[in-house]
Amino acid sequence: MPLGAWKPIRDELGIQPGQILKHPIIKGLGLALLGVTWVACGILSVSGFYIGRFFIGTILALGCVVGGFLFLIFYRKFTILLETQAS
C-alpha cells in the first residue's frame, strides 16, 4: 500500500483522512493499465507493419503515440501528488 494508504497504518501514524490522496491505489492501477495499453499498442503496431497490415499498424501506432502522451501527463501529475503527500 503506498505511503500509508492502508487504514491500520494511517491510524498508527495518526494521519488524518484529509491529508492523503483520494483513492491512490485505484489511480495507480488505472495509470498502470494505461501504460500496459500504450506498450501493447506499440508492440502490436510493429507486428502489424511486419506482416504487412499497414492500416492496422498505423491505427495502433497512433494509439501508441496518444497513449504515450497521456501516460506521460498522468504519470507526472500522479507522482507530484504522491511527493507532496509524502512531504
C-alpha positions in Angstrom: 0.0 0.0 0.0 1.5 3.3 -1.0 2.6 5.8 1.7 0.3 4.8 4.5 -2.9 4.3 2.4 -3.8 1.2 4.4 -6.1 2.2 7.3 -4.3 0.5 10.2 -1.1 2.2 9.2 -2.8 5.6 8.9 -4.3 5.1 12.3 -1.0 4.1 13.8 0.8 7.1 12.3 -2.0 9.5 13.2 -2.6 10.6 9.6 -6.0 12.3 9.1 -8.2 11.2 6.2 -8.0 14.7 4.6 -4.2 14.6 4.5 -3.9 11.7 2.0 -4.6 11.4 -1.7 -8.1 10.1 -2.5 -8.0 6.5 -3.8 -4.3 6.3 -4.6 -4.4 2.6 -5.3 -7.2 2.8 -7.8 -5.5 5.8 -9.5 -2.2 3.9 -9.6 -3.8 0.8 -11.1 -5.5 3.0 -13.7 -2.2 4.5 -14.6 -0.6 1.1 -14.9 -3.4 -0.1 -17.1 -2.9 2.9 -19.4 0.8 2.1 -19.5 0.2 -1.5 -20.4 -2.3 -0.4 -23.2 0.3 2.0 -24.5 3.1 -0.6 -24.7 0.7 -3.2 -26.2 -0.3 -0.8 -28.9 3.3 -0.2 -29.8 4.1 -3.9 -29.9 1.0 -4.7 -32.0 1.7 -1.9 -34.4 5.2 -3.1 -35.1 3.8 -6.6 -35.6 1.1 -5.3 -37.9 3.7 -3.5 -40.0 5.9 -6.6 -40.1 3.2 -8.8 -41.5 2.0 -6.2 -44.0 -1.2 -5.0 -42.3 -0.3 -1.3 -42.7 -3.8 0.1 -41.9 -4.0 -1.7 -38.6 -0.3 -0.9 -37.8 -1.0 2.8 -38.5 -4.0 2.9 -36.2 -2.2 1.1 -33.4 0.9 3.3 -33.9 -1.4 6.4 -33.5 -2.9 4.8 -30.4 0.6 4.2 -29.1 1.6 7.8 -29.6 -1.6 9.2 -28.0 -1.3 6.7 -25.1 2.3 7.6 -24.5 1.5 11.3 -24.2 -1.5 10.6 -21.9 0.7 8.3 -19.8 3.4 11.0 -19.5 0.9 13.7 -18.5 -0.9 11.5 -15.9 2.3 10.0 -14.6 3.8 13.4 -13.9 0.6 14.6 -12.1 0.3 11.4 -10.1 4.0 11.4 -8.9 3.7 15.1 -8.0 0.7 14.4 -5.9 2.4 11.4 -4.2 5.5 13.5 -3.5 3.6 16.4 -2.0 1.7 13.9 0.1 4.9 12.3 1.4 6.4 15.6 2.5 
